[in-house]
Structure formats: structure tokens, C-alpha cells
Amino acid sequence: MDAVIIGGGPNGMMLACELALGGVRPIVLERLTEPSTQPRSNGLVGQVVRMIDRRGLFERLSGRPGPPQANSSYFMFAAMPLNLSLLEDSPIHNLPVPELKTVQILEERATELGAEIRRGHELTSLTQDADGVTLTVRGPDTETYELRAGYVVGADSAHSLVRKASGIEFPGVTYDRTTSRTVHATVPPDWLDPATGALNVPGHGPVLPFLPVRTTRGGFSYAPLPGLPPLIATVEWDEPETDTPMTLKEMQASVNRVLGTDVPLGPPPGAGPHVLRRINGGNTRVADRYRDGRVFLVGDAAHVFAAGGTGLNLGMQDAINLGWKLAAAINGTADVLDTYETERRPIADRAITYSQTQAALLAPGDDITGLRRIFGELLTQPDVVRALAQLVAGADVRYPVADDAHPLAGWPAPDLDLHTPDSTIRLAELVRRGKPLLIDLTEDGDLHADGVETVRATATTDVTALLLRPDSYVAWASSETHPDQDELRNATRQWFGVPVNA
């Protein structure tokens, strides 16, 4: 077996899809016999929405035809509005979809591509040597067996056994000041504004859906997710920890403290499962390395932080970055595995900065209120809004490139409409097979790359050539009338291990 993935959540299933696109048929070991029905993430935010479109998965997940549309109205940063209408092009995409559906769609796709999903199979130990990794696995009937793999990837959560068994440290900090509560509950129907969807709270004012509110006493949010009871959440500071079961009465008391007024909460309708959760504290941790020989980490196994909706953005893009590189190593076409950590670690560090900044601006106290007032004034400036919108979207970190590289190199390929003699096609549709791609936009149309598919087209852009990696990031680009064939040759060899015709 070439590759085994431990963990069948969104990150593990995304990686299974990517490896299968690269010609590798992985095994996914997931200890749960069925996808968890416990409510977790409520959607995808940021660059990952564009990436799932580039894998042909957006329509399946969204349930509607057409490409994703950027959010061009407003978003939030630390419970302060980001007026995205100030921007010519918003970088923020968001897709409300329950994590259960995300897992189901990705599992369907992975199976279609030839991956083997083994549910009810739990890793108990692993050892590796120079030639591979030996796994000990407990099956659904408690029988134990061994499995030999060339590579193993841990996508098995923040408590990753893969990480622990590989001796990879998980340094970071645990914050114990916050208590977060989240419940499904009903609210008085006459408090809802049919025009805006806002929850009009007497004594406080309107609370817009999905947009958190910060007071000097804590935070509150109201999220009426489609097909589910409203999701109510609070965060408070410096409360004594308790191990008593969470109740709706406790939640209502928390809401009342945060907003300073009484907010009646009723039990959610239906059988559920419904959220009734209390979390004390939180962790910010990053693995000290993403690779140990033939073992790799993705998603929460590699990094955890209070993400505010960006956790899956980070983890699923880890999978998309690693998938094609691991497939290339297994197929013997190229070895660029060391670039996985050098590219993805800075993204995790940036996401942690995002999380910590929001936490600081959400903290209680009059001093923080003064800081927020100044920060709010800055949010009237388009350049500030753009910088924060890119931070929210995870679109503000470039993969490492040479100092003299083209401005597009190291970034995801732009969304272009490409005009060929036969049709007009979106670039996002061309990259769905997860293969290297050369897009020749020169007048002569004479660029060639051995082993790389070439598409000759025209487009409204000043770029004349794009060499795309399988993850649709730009490996090389040119704006010259006659692009340098030596540069193209070197980039092709660097990333794909195949030469370019002279």
C-alpha cells in the first residue's frame, strides 16, 4: 500500500481525493463506523471555497449551479463590521454547509476516484523504517491486524495518535480565561425582523445574523442556519470552571449577563442531535514539524487555534498542498515533499495571528472598548478593509518564490475566462483533474512543456503564460511577448521533474 490516511474527517477525505487525482489509491482509516452527526463547523470560509470549485465540488456542496460568488457586502472581524463594498473585488468567499455534509460529499468523491474507506478501523500504533511504515489497526470486530504503507498521513485531530507515535512535539499555550457556550435554541418569533433577519433584543438592539456582538461583559452571536434551529453562542471571561452538565438555563443566564437584558430561550424542535456545549479555555498549538520521515500531518493534527470559521480553510488546503506532492513522490516523477512544510507552516502562523488579534479585540474591559473605537475608525479606510479581508480569507501569504519571480508566482492562479477556438471556459474548470497545466496566452502559441498539458487561449489579462501546479498555484508566469523558454524549462523541472522542449 502506497499511502494510508488516518482520520476520515474533511481533511482526511480531501487528501484522499487529491491522492487519487494523482494516480494513488489510498486507504483511509476512520475509527467511527459512520460520519459523526454531532454538529461541528457550520461552513467554509476563505480560499478553500475557491479551491473546492477548482475540484468540481462547489455545486455538490452548495446545492446550486454556477461558480462561487465573493461576499461583496459585509463580514466581521472581532465583532466589528468589514464593509466589503469599499473594495473593488472582495477576497472573502463563504459557504454555509454543515460539516457532516462536507464529509459525506468528500467521501463520495474519494470513493468515486478509487480511494478505499475503512470505517470502524482504529490505529493503535505505528513504527517506521527507511522503507515504510507499519501500522497496527483494530478493526470493527476488535480484531487487530497490521498494515504496511509507504507513507502515512495523520489527519486525526488535535489529539493525533500519529503525531504522538512519531514523537512530534505540539508546543503552544492553553488559555484558561474564556468560557464558550453554544446551543441550539428557539427565540421569540416576534423578535425577528423579516427584512434583515436580525434578532431585535429589547434593551440591547438588533443583532444581525451570523455577526457576533461584543460587549464589555462578553460576546454573543445568533446564527439561523438553514434547516436547523438557531445557533446561539456566548463567550465570557474569568468564570470558575465546572464539570456540571450544560443546560439551556445556564445558557440563558450567560446571554443575559453578556447583553445585560433578558433573552428568553426555548428548547429546539425535533430530535436533533442538538448542540448544548460548554468549553473552558482554548489551545493555540503548532506541531514542531509537519513531517517525520514517511509520516506527515495535516489539519488539526498539525495546528489548533480558535479559528472563527477558518480552521477548515487551513486544514483542507493543507491536504490540497500535500496531496499532489505525495502522489508525485510515490509515482517517482518528482520529490518536492520538503516544500509542504515550508509553504504551509507560514499560513498556520498567520492564521494564529488572526485568531490572537481577534481574541485581544474581543476581550472585556473599558480599555479594550477604547481600542475598538480607534480600530473601528480605521475600518472606514479601504486599504485597511482589504488587508483584513485578505487575512480573513487566508489570501495574504505567498508561497516562497525567488526574488525575481513574476508577481503571480506563489499565488493561486487568477480566475480567468479562457477563450479557445472551440469555447470559453473558466480556468477553475480546467484544473479539476489535478494535473500540471501550461496555459499559453501568447500570440504565437508556440510554448511547449513535455509531460505537461498545454492549453492555448486568449484572455483579458496582461499575462502571456502560466505554468500551474496540480493545486492550481502558479509555479511560473510571464508577461513577455516571447516568454523565456529556459525559465519555463527550469520551473517545469523544479516542480514536475520533466524537461521542456527547447
RAGIKA-V432345 format. One record per residue. N is the residue number from 1. RES is the residue in three letters. PSI is psi in whole degrees, -180 to 180 (NA if undefined). OMEGA is omega in whole degrees, 0 to 359 (none if undefined). Layout:
n=[N N]
res=[RES RES]
psi=[PSI PSI]
omega=[OMEGA OMEGA]
This chain:
n=[1 2 3 4 5 6 7 8 9 10 11 12 13 14 15 16 17 18 19 20 21 22 23 24 25 26 27 28 29 30 31 32 33 34 35 36 37 38 39 40 41 42 43 44 45 46 47 48 49 50 51 52 53 54 55 56 57 58 59 60 61 62 63 64 65 66 67 68 69 70 71 72 73 74 75 76 77 78 79 80 81 82 83 84 85 86 87 88 89 90 91 92 93 94 95 96 97 98 99 100 101 102 103 104 105 106 107 108 109 110 111 112 113 114 115 116 117 118 119 120 121 122 123 124 125 126 127 128 129 130 131 132 133 134 135 136 137 138 139 140 141 142 143 144 145 146 147 148 149 150 151 152 153 154 155 156 157 158 159 160 161 162 163 164 165 166 167 168 169 170 171 172 173 174 175 176 177 178 179 180 181 182 183 184 185 186 187 188 189 190 191 192 193 194 195 196 197 198 199 200 201 202 203 204 205 206 207 208 209 210 211 212 213 214 215 216 217 218 219 220 221 222 223 224 225 226 227 228 229 230 231 232 233 234 235 236 237 238 239 240 241 242 243 244 245 246 247 248 249 250 251 252 253 254 255 256 257 258 259 260 261 262 263 264 265 266 267 268 269 270 271 272 273 274 275 276 277 278 279 280 281 282 283 284 285 286 287 288 289 290 291 292 293 294 295 296 297 298 299 300 301 302 303 304 305 306 307 308 309 310 311 312 313 314 315 316 317 318 319 320 321 322 323 324 325 326 327 328 329 330 331 332 333 334 335 336 337 338 339 340 341 342 343 344 345 346 347 348 349 350 351 352 353 354 355 356 357 358 359 360 361 362 363 364 365 366 367 368 369 370 371 372 373 374 375 376 377 378 379 380 381 382 383 384 385 386 387 388 389 390 391 392 393 394 395 396 397 398 399 400 401 402 403 404 405 406 407 408 409 410 411 412 413 414 415 416 417 418 419 420 421 422 423 424 425 426 427 428 429 430 431 432 433 434 435 436 437 438 439 440 441 442 443 444 445 446 447 448 449 450 451 452 453 454 455 456 457 458 459 460 461 462 463 464 465 466 467 468 469 470 471 472 473 474 475 476 477 478 479 480 481 482 483 484 485 486 487 488 489 490 491 492 493 494 495 496 497 498 499 500 501 502]
res=[MET ASP ALA VAL ILE ILE GLY GLY GLY PRO ASN GLY MET MET LEU ALA CYS GLU LEU ALA LEU GLY GLY VAL ARG PRO ILE VAL LEU GLU ARG LEU THR GLU PRO SER THR GLN PRO ARG SER ASN GLY LEU VAL GLY GLN VAL VAL ARG MET ILE ASP ARG ARG GLY LEU PHE GLU ARG LEU SER GLY ARG PRO GLY PRO PRO GLN ALA ASN SER SER TYR PHE MET PHE ALA ALA MET PRO LEU ASN LEU SER LEU LEU GLU ASP SER PRO ILE HIS ASN LEU PRO VAL PRO GLU LEU LYS THR VAL GLN ILE LEU GLU GLU ARG ALA THR GLU LEU GLY ALA GLU ILE ARG ARG GLY HIS GLU LEU THR SER LEU THR GLN ASP ALA ASP GLY VAL THR LEU THR VAL ARG GLY PRO ASP THR GLU THR TYR GLU LEU ARG ALA GLY TYR VAL VAL GLY ALA ASP SER ALA HIS SER LEU VAL ARG LYS ALA SER GLY ILE GLU PHE PRO GLY VAL THR TYR ASP ARG THR THR SER ARG THR VAL HIS ALA THR VAL PRO PRO ASP TRP LEU ASP PRO ALA THR GLY ALA LEU ASN VAL PRO GLY HIS GLY PRO VAL LEU PRO PHE LEU PRO VAL ARG THR THR ARG GLY GLY PHE SER TYR ALA PRO LEU PRO GLY LEU PRO PRO LEU ILE ALA THR VAL GLU TRP ASP GLU PRO GLU THR ASP THR PRO MET THR LEU LYS GLU MET GLN ALA SER VAL ASN ARG VAL LEU GLY THR ASP VAL PRO LEU GLY PRO PRO PRO GLY ALA GLY PRO HIS VAL LEU ARG ARG ILE ASN GLY GLY ASN THR ARG VAL ALA ASP ARG TYR ARG ASP GLY ARG VAL PHE LEU VAL GLY ASP ALA ALA HIS VAL PHE ALA ALA GLY GLY THR GLY LEU ASN LEU GLY MET GLN ASP ALA ILE ASN LEU GLY TRP LYS LEU ALA ALA ALA ILE ASN GLY THR ALA ASP VAL LEU ASP THR TYR GLU THR GLU ARG ARG PRO ILE ALA ASP ARG ALA ILE THR TYR SER GLN THR GLN ALA ALA LEU LEU ALA PRO GLY ASP ASP ILE THR GLY LEU ARG ARG ILE PHE GLY GLU LEU LEU THR GLN PRO ASP VAL VAL ARG ALA LEU ALA GLN LEU VAL ALA GLY ALA ASP VAL ARG TYR PRO VAL ALA ASP ASP ALA HIS PRO LEU ALA GLY TRP PRO ALA PRO ASP LEU ASP LEU HIS THR PRO ASP SER THR ILE ARG LEU ALA GLU LEU VAL ARG ARG GLY LYS PRO LEU LEU ILE ASP LEU THR GLU ASP GLY ASP LEU HIS ALA ASP GLY VAL GLU THR VAL ARG ALA THR ALA THR THR ASP VAL THR ALA LEU LEU LEU ARG PRO ASP SER TYR VAL ALA TRP ALA SER SER GLU THR HIS PRO ASP GLN ASP GLU LEU ARG ASN ALA THR ARG GLN TRP PHE GLY VAL PRO VAL ASN ALA]
psi=[129 -43 139 133 129 113 121 33 -167 -39 -43 -41 -36 -42 -39 -41 -44 -43 -41 -38 -30 7 10 138 92 164 134 123 120 124 -26 139 -23 154 139 134 -1 128 130 -118 151 5 180 137 135 -153 -29 -28 -42 -37 -37 -28 -38 -2 9 22 -8 -45 -37 -42 -36 -26 16 152 165 168 164 147 134 148 113 12 -78 157 -173 148 113 43 27 138 135 111 90 -15 -13 -13 143 -41 116 136 -3 121 138 141 105 113 128 148 -34 -45 -39 -46 -45 -44 -43 -36 -42 -46 -43 -41 -42 -36 -6 4 152 121 118 99 147 16 121 128 134 -26 163 149 148 155 -170 -25 -12 -168 134 124 139 126 137 123 -180 -22 23 5 149 139 164 148 131 132 150 -39 151 138 126 112 41 43 178 -23 28 118 -34 -46 -46 -44 -23 0 24 122 159 66 156 -158 153 120 129 14 -25 147 119 134 140 132 155 130 161 155 162 122 -29 -2 -8 133 113 -24 -44 -15 4 151 109 105 112 134 -9 -51 -175 140 111 146 138 3 108 151 136 131 176 -9 -11 -160 152 142 154 119 98 83 142 131 5 158 156 142 118 134 145 159 134 166 148 42 147 138 145 151 12 150 143 141 162 -34 -42 -40 -43 -39 -38 -45 -44 -39 -44 -47 -13 21 161 129 104 132 132 163 147 149 163 174 -18 -156 146 151 133 87 141 131 124 124 -172 161 144 109 146 133 142 -14 151 -5 139 94 -109 14 134 160 143 157 -142 -21 -24 -25 142 144 161 106 -23 38 -5 -2 -45 -31 -46 -50 -43 -32 -29 -48 -41 -36 -45 -34 -54 -31 -41 -39 -41 -40 -42 -39 -11 19 -30 154 96 26 -31 -20 -11 -54 -40 -27 -40 -27 -45 -30 -41 -43 -39 -39 -36 -40 -44 -47 -45 -36 -44 -42 -42 -40 -13 -9 156 168 150 -31 -40 -35 -42 -42 -41 -34 -45 -43 -39 -35 -38 -29 2 -6 125 -39 -37 -44 -43 -45 -43 -36 -40 -36 -45 -43 -11 33 22 11 125 138 147 133 169 154 -32 15 157 147 -24 -19 137 -4 159 144 142 156 102 147 118 127 115 170 -25 -31 178 131 144 143 -37 -30 -27 -25 11 -19 -5 41 156 147 132 122 112 110 14 159 -38 -29 42 19 143 146 113 132 2 127 140 132 123 127 179 157 159 87 157 2 139 -14 143 127 116 137 167 -24 10 15 150 116 -33 148 162 148 11 149 -41 92 150 114 -31 -41 -43 -43 -45 -41 -39 -43 -41 -44 -32 -8 19 146 163 140 140 NA]
omega=[183 185 175 178 178 180 183 172 182 182 179 179 177 178 178 177 183 178 180 175 179 177 178 180 185 168 174 176 181 185 179 180 177 176 182 176 178 181 179 181 184 180 180 181 171 186 184 178 176 183 179 172 181 172 178 185 186 182 178 184 184 183 179 181 175 182 177 178 179 175 185 181 181 173 181 170 181 180 172 185 169 181 185 177 175 185 176 178 179 177 187 170 175 183 177 179 180 181 179 179 178 179 182 180 180 177 176 182 179 179 176 183 175 177 178 181 179 178 183 180 188 175 176 177 175 172 179 174 185 186 182 183 176 181 169 190 173 183 184 179 179 176 181 178 178 180 182 182 175 180 177 177 176 173 193 167 183 179 188 173 178 180 182 181 180 178 180 180 183 185 179 183 174 177 182 183 189 169 180 177 180 179 161 181 174 178 179 185 181 175 185 177 184 183 185 186 183 173 182 185 178 181 177 183 183 173 182 182 175 183 185 175 176 172 178 182 180 182 181 174 182 186 177 183 181 176 182 172 178 177 181 182 173 170 178 185 168 173 176 181 180 177 176 182 177 178 176 178 177 180 181 178 179 178 181 179 184 185 179 180 183 177 180 176 177 179 180 178 175 186 181 10 180 179 172 197 173 178 176 178 180 183 167 185 175 178 182 170 181 184 170 182 181 181 180 177 173 173 184 175 181 184 175 178 175 198 183 177 184 183 179 174 183 186 181 176 169 183 181 178 183 190 184 180 178 177 179 179 180 180 178 181 181 175 178 184 181 179 180 182 182 178 188 181 178 178 177 179 180 178 177 175 177 182 183 178 178 180 180 183 178 184 181 174 181 180 177 177 176 178 180 179 177 180 178 177 179 183 172 183 183 181 178 179 180 181 180 177 177 177 178 184 187 185 186 178 181 174 184 177 177 182 183 182 177 181 180 183 180 179 171 180 180 178 183 166 185 182 177 178 184 187 170 184 176 176 180 180 182 188 187 180 176 179 172 185 173 177 183 180 181 178 182 181 186 177 181 175 179 178 180 178 180 175 178 188 170 181 178 182 176 178 181 179 177 171 186 171 178 177 178 169 183 176 182 178 178 171 180 176 177 182 182 181 178 177 179 179 183 180 180 178 182 188 189 177 179 181 176 178 176 none]
